[in-house]
Amino acid sequence: MHVVDTGELATVRDISTAPSLQRKRARLLEEDPAIRRHPVFARHREAATPRLTLRSVVCTLSTLAAATTLSVGAGLYFQPDDYSGPTVAHSVTNGESVWSLAQAVDTSRPLEQVVVDIERLNDIDGPLQVGQRLQIPAE
């Protein structure tokens, strides 16, 4: 082991000169109020209120018109065609309904479609009456 010269290695300062938030705040409060620094951003910003502009109204209305037109067009396009096949005449008896008549039809089509066909062929919009004459799809 050998001895190293312990010359002045670092400058030692008093703790009161160390940076501190409390001392910085106290120093700022001692300054003249006219030269105090102001915050860059305001503490309370007003919330931006949405504005109704002509552009937004026109854009919304045109979008609604396009969606309505598309919906109506799709509904008309996908509407099933009227039944144009052979029919059978039937007289309604007590307890029969359009659904029970549609179930009796021997077909591979969906039951709902057969019901719609019976209603369209006979202009039915209410309950059936006993003795009423109906045209029922044969297929």
KOLLO-707483 format. One record per residue: residue number from 1; residue in three letters; x, y, z of N, C-alpha, C, O in turn. Coordinates in steps of 0.05 Angstrom, whole numbers, plus 5000, padded with zeros to 4 digits. Layout:
# KOLLO-707483
{NUM; Ala; {X; Y; Z}; {X; Y; Z}; {X; Y; Z}; {X; Y; Z}}
...
This chain:
# KOLLO-707483
{1; Met; {5016; 4977; 5000}; {5000; 5000; 5000}; {5017; 5025; 5000}; {5038; 5026; 5012}}
{2; His; {5007; 5044; 4986}; {5022; 5069; 4987}; {5002; 5092; 4991}; {4979; 5089; 4985}}
{3; Val; {5011; 5113; 5000}; {4995; 5136; 5008}; {4991; 5154; 4984}; {5010; 5160; 4969}}
{4; Val; {4966; 5162; 4981}; {4959; 5180; 4959}; {4955; 5208; 4971}; {4945; 5212; 4993}}
{5; Asp; {4964; 5227; 4955}; {4962; 5255; 4964}; {4932; 5263; 4964}; {4918; 5259; 4944}}
{6; Thr; {4923; 5272; 4986}; {4894; 5279; 4989}; {4890; 5309; 4984}; {4879; 5323; 5001}}
{7; Gly; {4899; 5318; 4963}; {4896; 5346; 4956}; {4866; 5352; 4953}; {4849; 5335; 4958}}
{8; Glu; {4860; 5376; 4946}; {4832; 5384; 4944}; {4819; 5369; 4921}; {4825; 5374; 4898}}
{9; Leu; {4800; 5351; 4928}; {4787; 5335; 4908}; {4760; 5348; 4898}; {4754; 5346; 4875}}
{10; Ala; {4746; 5361; 4916}; {4720; 5372; 4909}; {4715; 5397; 4926}; {4725; 5400; 4948}}
{11; Thr; {4698; 5414; 4915}; {4691; 5438; 4929}; {4666; 5431; 4946}; {4646; 5421; 4935}}
{12; Val; {4667; 5436; 4971}; {4644; 5430; 4989}; {4630; 5457; 4993}; {4642; 5477; 5001}}
{13; Arg; {4603; 5456; 4989}; {4587; 5480; 4992}; {4567; 5476; 5015}; {4562; 5453; 5024}}
{14; Asp; {4557; 5498; 5025}; {4537; 5496; 5046}; {4511; 5486; 5034}; {4505; 5493; 5011}}
{15; Ile; {4496; 5471; 5049}; {4471; 5459; 5039}; {4450; 5480; 5033}; {4432; 5475; 5016}}
{16; Ser; {4452; 5503; 5045}; {4432; 5525; 5039}; {4434; 5536; 5011}; {4416; 5549; 5002}}
{17; Thr; {4456; 5530; 4997}; {4460; 5540; 4970}; {4451; 5519; 4949}; {4452; 5525; 4925}}
{18; Ala; {4443; 5495; 4958}; {4434; 5474; 4939}; {4407; 5482; 4927}; {4391; 5496; 4940}}
{19; Pro; {4402; 5473; 4902}; {4377; 5480; 4889}; {4354; 5467; 4905}; {4355; 5444; 4914}}
{20; Ser; {4332; 5482; 4908}; {4309; 5473; 4922}; {4284; 5487; 4911}; {4285; 5510; 4904}}
{21; Leu; {4262; 5472; 4909}; {4238; 5484; 4899}; {4227; 5505; 4919}; {4216; 5525; 4910}}
{22; Gln; {4230; 5499; 4944}; {4220; 5519; 4964}; {4236; 5545; 4962}; {4225; 5567; 4963}}
{23; Arg; {4263; 5543; 4959}; {4279; 5567; 4957}; {4273; 5582; 4931}; {4273; 5606; 4930}}
{24; Lys; {4268; 5567; 4909}; {4261; 5580; 4884}; {4235; 5595; 4886}; {4233; 5617; 4877}}
{25; Arg; {4215; 5582; 4899}; {4189; 5595; 4902}; {4192; 5620; 4920}; {4180; 5641; 4914}}
{26; Ala; {4208; 5618; 4941}; {4212; 5641; 4959}; {4226; 5663; 4944}; {4219; 5687; 4948}}
{27; Arg; {4246; 5657; 4928}; {4260; 5677; 4913}; {4241; 5691; 4893}; {4243; 5715; 4890}}
{28; Leu; {4223; 5675; 4880}; {4205; 5688; 4861}; {4185; 5706; 4875}; {4177; 5727; 4865}}
{29; Leu; {4177; 5698; 4900}; {4158; 5715; 4915}; {4171; 5741; 4924}; {4157; 5761; 4928}}
{30; Glu; {4197; 5740; 4928}; {4211; 5765; 4937}; {4215; 5784; 4914}; {4218; 5808; 4919}}
{31; Glu; {4213; 5775; 4889}; {4217; 5793; 4866}; {4193; 5812; 4864}; {4172; 5807; 4876}}
{32; Asp; {4198; 5832; 4849}; {4177; 5851; 4843}; {4155; 5837; 4827}; {4161; 5824; 4807}}
{33; Pro; {4129; 5840; 4834}; {4108; 5827; 4820}; {4107; 5834; 4790}; {4097; 5818; 4774}}
{34; Ala; {4116; 5857; 4783}; {4115; 5865; 4755}; {4133; 5848; 4737}; {4129; 5846; 4713}}
{35; Ile; {4154; 5837; 4749}; {4173; 5821; 4733}; {4170; 5791; 4737}; {4186; 5776; 4727}}
{36; Arg; {4150; 5783; 4752}; {4146; 5754; 4756}; {4139; 5741; 4729}; {4127; 5753; 4711}}
{37; Arg; {4147; 5716; 4728}; {4141; 5701; 4703}; {4112; 5692; 4704}; {4102; 5684; 4725}}
{38; His; {4099; 5694; 4682}; {4071; 5684; 4680}; {4072; 5656; 4668}; {4089; 5650; 4652}}
{39; Pro; {4052; 5639; 4675}; {4052; 5612; 4664}; {4047; 5614; 4634}; {4033; 5631; 4623}}
{40; Val; {4058; 5594; 4620}; {4055; 5593; 4591}; {4026; 5587; 4583}; {4016; 5599; 4565}}
{41; Phe; {4014; 5569; 4598}; {3986; 5561; 4593}; {3968; 5571; 4615}; {3976; 5571; 4639}}
{42; Ala; {3945; 5579; 4608}; {3926; 5587; 4629}; {3918; 5562; 4645}; {3917; 5540; 4634}}
{43; Arg; {3912; 5566; 4670}; {3905; 5543; 4687}; {3878; 5531; 4679}; {3875; 5507; 4679}}
{44; His; {3859; 5548; 4673}; {3832; 5538; 4666}; {3826; 5547; 4638}; {3821; 5570; 4632}}
{45; Arg; {3826; 5527; 4620}; {3819; 5534; 4592}; {3789; 5529; 4588}; {3778; 5509; 4599}}
{46; Glu; {3776; 5545; 4573}; {3748; 5541; 4568}; {3745; 5518; 4548}; {3761; 5516; 4529}}
{47; Ala; {3726; 5502; 4553}; {3721; 5479; 4535}; {3710; 5489; 4509}; {3693; 5507; 4508}}
{48; Ala; {3720; 5478; 4487}; {3711; 5486; 4461}; {3683; 5477; 4457}; {3677; 5453; 4460}}
{49; Thr; {3665; 5495; 4450}; {3637; 5487; 4445}; {3634; 5481; 4416}; {3644; 5495; 4398}}
{50; Pro; {3620; 5459; 4410}; {3616; 5452; 4382}; {3598; 5473; 4368}; {3579; 5482; 4380}}
{51; Arg; {3606; 5479; 4344}; {3590; 5499; 4329}; {3576; 5486; 4307}; {3586; 5468; 4294}}
{52; Leu; {3551; 5494; 4302}; {3535; 5484; 4281}; {3540; 5501; 4256}; {3532; 5524; 4255}}
{53; Thr; {3554; 5490; 4237}; {3561; 5505; 4213}; {3544; 5495; 4189}; {3532; 5473; 4190}}
{54; Leu; {3542; 5512; 4169}; {3527; 5505; 4145}; {3538; 5480; 4132}; {3524; 5463; 4122}}
{55; Arg; {3564; 5478; 4133}; {3578; 5455; 4121}; {3570; 5429; 4135}; {3564; 5409; 4122}}
{56; Ser; {3569; 5429; 4162}; {3562; 5405; 4176}; {3533; 5397; 4172}; {3526; 5374; 4170}}
{57; Val; {3515; 5417; 4170}; {3487; 5412; 4165}; {3483; 5400; 4137}; {3468; 5380; 4134}}
{58; Val; {3496; 5411; 4117}; {3493; 5401; 4090}; {3504; 5373; 4088}; {3493; 5356; 4075}}
{59; Cys; {3527; 5368; 4101}; {3539; 5342; 4100}; {3521; 5321; 4113}; {3518; 5299; 4103}}
{60; Thr; {3510; 5328; 4136}; {3492; 5309; 4151}; {3467; 5303; 4135}; {3459; 5280; 4132}}
{61; Leu; {3455; 5324; 4123}; {3430; 5320; 4108}; {3435; 5303; 4083}; {3419; 5287; 4075}}
{62; Ser; {3458; 5308; 4069}; {3463; 5293; 4045}; {3469; 5264; 4052}; {3462; 5246; 4037}}
{63; Thr; {3483; 5259; 4075}; {3488; 5231; 4083}; {3462; 5217; 4090}; {3458; 5194; 4082}}
{64; Leu; {3444; 5231; 4104}; {3418; 5219; 4110}; {3402; 5213; 4085}; {3389; 5192; 4083}}
{65; Ala; {3402; 5231; 4066}; {3388; 5227; 4041}; {3399; 5203; 4026}; {3384; 5187; 4015}}
{66; Ala; {3425; 5201; 4025}; {3438; 5178; 4011}; {3431; 5152; 4025}; {3425; 5132; 4011}}
{67; Ala; {3432; 5151; 4051}; {3425; 5127; 4066}; {3396; 5119; 4062}; {3390; 5095; 4059}}
{68; Thr; {3378; 5139; 4062}; {3350; 5133; 4058}; {3345; 5122; 4030}; {3330; 5102; 4026}}
{69; Thr; {3357; 5134; 4010}; {3354; 5125; 3982}; {3365; 5097; 3979}; {3352; 5080; 3966}}
{70; Leu; {3387; 5091; 3991}; {3399; 5065; 3989}; {3381; 5044; 4003}; {3378; 5022; 3993}}
{71; Ser; {3370; 5051; 4026}; {3353; 5032; 4040}; {3327; 5026; 4025}; {3319; 5003; 4023}}
{72; Val; {3315; 5047; 4014}; {3290; 5042; 3998}; {3296; 5026; 3973}; {3281; 5008; 3967}}
{73; Gly; {3318; 5033; 3960}; {3325; 5017; 3936}; {3331; 4988; 3942}; {3323; 4971; 3927}}
{74; Ala; {3345; 4983; 3964}; {3351; 4955; 3971}; {3325; 4941; 3979}; {3322; 4917; 3972}}
{75; Gly; {3307; 4954; 3992}; {3282; 4941; 3999}; {3265; 4934; 3975}; {3253; 4913; 3973}}
{76; Leu; {3265; 4952; 3955}; {3250; 4946; 3930}; {3264; 4924; 3914}; {3251; 4908; 3901}}
{77; Tyr; {3290; 4925; 3914}; {3305; 4905; 3898}; {3302; 4877; 3909}; {3298; 4858; 3894}}
{78; Phe; {3303; 4874; 3936}; {3301; 4848; 3948}; {3273; 4839; 3955}; {3269; 4818; 3967}}
{79; Gln; {3253; 4855; 3947}; {3225; 4847; 3952}; {3219; 4823; 3934}; {3225; 4823; 3910}}
{80; Pro; {3207; 4802; 3946}; {3201; 4778; 3930}; {3180; 4784; 3908}; {3162; 4801; 3912}}
{81; Asp; {3183; 4770; 3887}; {3164; 4773; 3864}; {3137; 4760; 3872}; {3135; 4743; 3889}}
{82; Asp; {3116; 4769; 3859}; {3089; 4757; 3863}; {3089; 4729; 3852}; {3103; 4722; 3833}}
{83; Tyr; {3074; 4712; 3865}; {3071; 4684; 3857}; {3057; 4683; 3830}; {3036; 4695; 3826}}
{84; Ser; {3069; 4669; 3811}; {3057; 4668; 3784}; {3052; 4639; 3775}; {3047; 4633; 3752}}
{85; Gly; {3054; 4620; 3794}; {3049; 4592; 3788}; {3020; 4584; 3790}; {3003; 4601; 3793}}
{86; Pro; {3014; 4558; 3788}; {2987; 4549; 3789}; {2975; 4553; 3817}; {2990; 4552; 3837}}
{87; Thr; {2949; 4557; 3818}; {2935; 4561; 3844}; {2912; 4541; 3847}; {2903; 4530; 3827}}
{88; Val; {2903; 4538; 3871}; {2880; 4521; 3877}; {2860; 4537; 3893}; {2868; 4552; 3911}}
{89; Ala; {2834; 4535; 3886}; {2813; 4549; 3901}; {2808; 4534; 3927}; {2807; 4510; 3928}}
{90; His; {2803; 4549; 3948}; {2798; 4538; 3975}; {2778; 4555; 3989}; {2779; 4579; 3988}}
{91; Ser; {2759; 4542; 4003}; {2739; 4555; 4019}; {2748; 4553; 4048}; {2753; 4530; 4058}}
{92; Val; {2750; 4575; 4063}; {2759; 4575; 4090}; {2739; 4563; 4109}; {2715; 4568; 4107}}
{93; Thr; {2749; 4545; 4126}; {2731; 4532; 4146}; {2739; 4543; 4174}; {2758; 4558; 4177}}
{94; Asn; {2723; 4537; 4194}; {2727; 4547; 4221}; {2754; 4538; 4232}; {2761; 4515; 4231}}
{95; Gly; {2770; 4557; 4243}; {2796; 4552; 4255}; {2819; 4553; 4237}; {2842; 4550; 4246}}
{96; Glu; {2815; 4558; 4211}; {2838; 4560; 4192}; {2850; 4588; 4193}; {2836; 4608; 4197}}
{97; Ser; {2876; 4588; 4188}; {2890; 4614; 4186}; {2907; 4613; 4161}; {2911; 4592; 4149}}
{98; Val; {2918; 4636; 4154}; {2936; 4637; 4131}; {2960; 4619; 4136}; {2970; 4606; 4117}}
{99; Trp; {2970; 4618; 4160}; {2993; 4601; 4166}; {2987; 4572; 4164}; {3003; 4556; 4154}}
{100; Ser; {2963; 4564; 4173}; {2956; 4535; 4171}; {2952; 4527; 4142}; {2959; 4505; 4134}}
{101; Leu; {2941; 4546; 4126}; {2938; 4540; 4097}; {2965; 4538; 4083}; {2969; 4521; 4066}}
{102; Ala; {2984; 4556; 4092}; {3011; 4555; 4080}; {3026; 4530; 4087}; {3041; 4520; 4070}}
{103; Gln; {3021; 4519; 4111}; {3034; 4494; 4119}; {3024; 4470; 4102}; {3039; 4451; 4099}}
{104; Ala; {3000; 4472; 4092}; {2989; 4450; 4076}; {2999; 4449; 4048}; {2996; 4429; 4034}}
{105; Val; {3012; 4471; 4039}; {3023; 4472; 4011}; {3048; 4456; 4010}; {3066; 4459; 4027}}
{106; Asp; {3050; 4438; 3991}; {3073; 4421; 3987}; {3094; 4436; 3970}; {3092; 4436; 3945}}
{107; Thr; {3113; 4449; 3983}; {3133; 4465; 3968}; {3159; 4464; 3984}; {3160; 4458; 4007}}
{108; Ser; {3181; 4472; 3969}; {3207; 4474; 3982}; {3213; 4502; 3990}; {3234; 4508; 4002}}
{109; Arg; {3195; 4521; 3984}; {3199; 4549; 3991}; {3195; 4553; 4021}; {3182; 4537; 4034}}
{110; Pro; {3206; 4574; 4032}; {3202; 4580; 4060}; {3172; 4585; 4066}; {3158; 4596; 4050}}
{111; Leu; {3164; 4578; 4090}; {3136; 4581; 4098}; {3127; 4610; 4098}; {3105; 4617; 4090}}
{112; Glu; {3145; 4628; 4106}; {3139; 4657; 4106}; {3133; 4666; 4078}; {3115; 4683; 4074}}
{113; Gln; {3147; 4656; 4058}; {3143; 4665; 4030}; {3115; 4655; 4020}; {3102; 4669; 4006}}
{114; Val; {3107; 4631; 4028}; {3081; 4620; 4020}; {3059; 4637; 4033}; {3039; 4643; 4020}}
{115; Val; {3062; 4645; 4058}; {3043; 4662; 4071}; {3040; 4688; 4057}; {3018; 4698; 4052}}
{116; Val; {3063; 4700; 4049}; {3062; 4726; 4035}; {3048; 4722; 4008}; {3032; 4739; 4000}}
{117; Asp; {3053; 4700; 3994}; {3040; 4695; 3969}; {3010; 4692; 3972}; {2995; 4704; 3956}}
{118; Ile; {3000; 4678; 3992}; {2971; 4675; 3997}; {2959; 4703; 4003}; {2938; 4709; 3992}}
{119; Glu; {2972; 4719; 4019}; {2962; 4745; 4026}; {2961; 4763; 4001}; {2942; 4778; 3998}}
{120; Arg; {2981; 4762; 3984}; {2981; 4779; 3960}; {2961; 4769; 3939}; {2948; 4786; 3927}}
{121; Leu; {2958; 4743; 3936}; {2939; 4733; 3916}; {2910; 4740; 3923}; {2894; 4743; 3905}}
{122; Asn; {2904; 4743; 3949}; {2877; 4747; 3957}; {2872; 4774; 3971}; {2850; 4778; 3981}}
{123; Asp; {2892; 4791; 3970}; {2889; 4818; 3983}; {2880; 4816; 4012}; {2861; 4829; 4020}}
{124; Ile; {2893; 4799; 4027}; {2886; 4794; 4055}; {2902; 4813; 4073}; {2927; 4815; 4070}}
{125; Asp; {2888; 4828; 4090}; {2902; 4845; 4109}; {2890; 4842; 4137}; {2897; 4858; 4155}}
{126; Gly; {2874; 4822; 4142}; {2862; 4818; 4168}; {2856; 4788; 4172}; {2867; 4771; 4157}}
{127; Pro; {2840; 4781; 4192}; {2834; 4753; 4196}; {2816; 4742; 4174}; {2801; 4756; 4161}}
{128; Leu; {2818; 4715; 4171}; {2801; 4702; 4150}; {2773; 4698; 4161}; {2768; 4695; 4185}}
{129; Gln; {2754; 4699; 4142}; {2725; 4695; 4149}; {2717; 4667; 4140}; {2726; 4658; 4118}}
{130; Val; {2701; 4653; 4156}; {2691; 4627; 4148}; {2675; 4629; 4122}; {2657; 4646; 4120}}
{131; Gly; {2681; 4612; 4103}; {2668; 4612; 4077}; {2682; 4630; 4056}; {2674; 4630; 4033}}
{132; Gln; {2702; 4644; 4064}; {2717; 4662; 4046}; {2731; 4644; 4025}; {2743; 4624; 4032}}
{133; Arg; {2730; 4652; 3999}; {2743; 4637; 3978}; {2771; 4648; 3973}; {2775; 4673; 3970}}
{134; Leu; {2791; 4631; 3974}; {2819; 4639; 3971}; {2832; 4624; 3948}; {2825; 4601; 3942}}
{135; Gln; {2851; 4637; 3936}; {2869; 4624; 3916}; {2895; 4617; 3931}; {2908; 4635; 3943}}
{136; Ile; {2902; 4591; 3932}; {2926; 4582; 3946}; {2945; 4571; 3926}; {2938; 4556; 3908}}
{137; Pro; {2972; 4578; 3929}; {2992; 4567; 3911}; {2992; 4536; 3912}; {2990; 4524; 3933}}
{138; Ala; {2993; 4524; 3888}; {2994; 4495; 3887}; {3021; 4484; 3892}; {3024; 4461; 3900}}
{139; Glu; {3042; 4500; 3888}; {3069; 4491; 3892}; {3083; 4509; 3912}; {3107; 4504; 3918}}
